[in-house]
């Protein structure tokens, strides 16, 4: 099987990472790439280290079987609507189709350009929605912070072990802010510094609440604080929730081990993982323990924000959409040290 693929906005970090994964995928073939500010140039003019075919960067993507959209929100929705109408299957890395509630989308992002597609979009976290992703025409790739937070907390909420009120403290590498230079990702601003942001509300908050509420079968409230740390890539989420009953650590750990035993990309760790562990891969490392007081769950998840948090998960979703082996093209070497 050979599936033609296009990447929209290949000049961003997520788009380039997706192109690199598609280029070495056994079934996907990179046929076209677009870039908002680099149209007309070839990939090696923009990225001299590019090792695949030196494609010309176009303004618009042709109609191909698979499109991975790495455009910003709103711009993505408009492009995705026409692509789906034209018969393409799309994995959208933006936030445009993650939220089921149109009102929630409008309160965080503004008016939605393609409301008619919301009911058909599947939230692209395979560990929760694998069967729904098989054969769908539109997968809404999760954000990097939600991916880690949901993987850390979903098993405990699904089992009814914790109260439906959780705290997520998450830290990401600077690449999560994108490739465009701003004051907040300037080297002299972030080097030797850690900063919290989005304290009054981050756009990933409703996404986390939506998925955790579905996992718990009841509304879950989330206090979410993201941080930027001076590293290029990687993300670590440390999550807290009150236990509903006394629980032995061994019982909790067995719950998590059993929940993720069959998952190709989620690994249980006997110790709290470090953000570097999954670097360059689609892996997620999860650890859960109980506080010394015995009344609080502490769950930790480490991912690479550009891979499992973006492009790698997009490929994982595409594999499911086309009934390919879920790990096709994703057994990539770890970037270590």
Secondary structure as GFF3:
##gff-version 3
##sequence-region A 1 337
A	DSSP	beta_strand	3	8	.	.	.	ID=ss1
A	DSSP	alpha_helix	13	23	.	.	.	ID=ss2
A	DSSP	beta_strand	28	34	.	.	.	ID=ss3
A	DSSP	alpha_helix	43	46	.	.	.	ID=ss4
A	DSSP	beta_strand	57	58	.	.	.	ID=ss5
A	DSSP	beta_strand	66	69	.	.	.	ID=ss6
A	DSSP	alpha_helix	75	85	.	.	.	ID=ss7
A	DSSP	beta_strand	89	92	.	.	.	ID=ss8
A	DSSP	alpha_helix	102	109	.	.	.	ID=ss9
A	DSSP	three_ten_helix	115	120	.	.	.	ID=ss10
A	DSSP	beta_strand	122	123	.	.	.	ID=ss11
A	DSSP	alpha_helix	126	133	.	.	.	ID=ss12
A	DSSP	beta_strand	138	140	.	.	.	ID=ss13
A	DSSP	alpha_helix	144	158	.	.	.	ID=ss14
A	DSSP	beta_strand	162	172	.	.	.	ID=ss15
A	DSSP	three_ten_helix	174	177	.	.	.	ID=ss16
A	DSSP	three_ten_helix	183	185	.	.	.	ID=ss17
A	DSSP	alpha_helix	187	190	.	.	.	ID=ss18
A	DSSP	beta_strand	194	197	.	.	.	ID=ss19
A	DSSP	alpha_helix	205	216	.	.	.	ID=ss20
A	DSSP	beta_strand	221	229	.	.	.	ID=ss21
A	DSSP	beta_strand	235	243	.	.	.	ID=ss22
A	DSSP	alpha_helix	249	260	.	.	.	ID=ss23
A	DSSP	beta_strand	266	268	.	.	.	ID=ss24
A	DSSP	beta_strand	284	290	.	.	.	ID=ss25
A	DSSP	beta_strand	296	303	.	.	.	ID=ss26
A	DSSP	pi_helix	307	311	.	.	.	ID=ss27
A	DSSP	alpha_helix	312	321	.	.	.	ID=ss28
###
